[in-house]
Amino acid sequence: MSSTGEHEPPAEHELIEHTGPTQRPPERAHKPGGARRKARRRAVDFLFESEARDVDPVDVATERGRMAGEDTTVAPVNPYTLTLVNGVAENLDRLDEVIAAHLHGWTLERLPAVDRAVLRIAVWELFHAADVPPVVAVDEAVELAKQLSTDDSPAFINGVLGQVVLVAPQVRAAAAAVPRTEPPPPPQD
């Protein structure tokens, strides 16, 4: 301790080499296999597969869920995976319009299919998943791109989503302002 009572850093000869594993501080702890992260990854897989096979992604996810119920070697489908796949499928045209509007010098068709899937999920979460903070949606998309796509994809996806995140609050507010109408009840005889 110094004369002021504060701790001073150890002198170089006093440093002790630490050979054990280091831990991140709690506020920066990384959760490598959270349920939602796995659900997003599976949703990307389903969207990618459905595009490659030219089939409905909801059908792919539903079929995989059915298979999991019959075969224990097939992983069950997380409900959040189904939420993501259904949400992207229901809003595909609008999601693609938003993504395309933020691709400078690119077209949606030129992107790798996995990047399209990652972007669609992230933009859906930014616009529709009120329980997912925008920074989480972007970070998760970048992580998926690191795992599944090209070396350039994480930075590209981060740049696109960095622009989309600026309009997300207005999109959410507009959606909340539109009154939801229930279909009229069927006529009674």
DAVENGI-V325498 format. One line per field, one symbol per residue. ss: DSSP state (H for helix, E for strand, L for the rest). burial: # if it has 24 or more other C-alpha atoms within 12 Angstrom, else .. A space follows every 50 residues. Layout:
# DAVENGI-V325498
ss=???
burial=???
This chain:
# DAVENGI-V325498
ss=LLLLLLLLLLLHHHLLLLLLLLLLLHHHLLLLLLHHHHHHHHHHHHHHHH HHHLLLHHHHHHHHHHHHHHLLLLLLLLHHHHHHHHHHHHLHHHHHHHHH HLLLLLLHHHLLHHHHHHHHHHHHHHHHLLLLLHHHHHHHHHHHHHHHLL LLHHHHHHHHHHHHHHHHHHHHHHHHHLLLLLLLLLLLL
burial=...................................############### ......##.###.##..........###.##########..#..##.### .##....#..###################....#.##########..##. ..##.###.######..#..#..................
